[in-house]
Amino acid sequence: MNEHHSNKSSHNQMDPVSGEHVEVDGVYENEWGRVEKLDRGDVFPADPQNGTTEWELIELDFDNHHDGRTDPRLIPKDDDDNPEAHMQHPRRHKGSNKTDK
């Protein structure tokens, strides 16, 4: 009869505290509403007025891991001059489970 079983995962997850290293790039907010953009490897700062504080990730930073170029897998190759060759058309499939017995 353990009443804490249903929210065990959220109960064990704690927000990072001042002095700990940042593990995920993003925007964090402390318990007093101060917002900071922090990068992985930074150290969570203490609040200037209140000292050690917990920090909560409020926005992930996705823009810092690329250099602005298109993923090469998305660029058409020179030999891709016939896009229909790569498409599967329903009539090209031999047989059908609706007509073949």
Summary of the structure (lengths in Angstrom):
residues: 101
radius of gyration: 26.0
end to end distance: 56.5
largest distance: 78.5
contacts: 166
relative contact order: 0.16
helix: 15%
strand: 21%
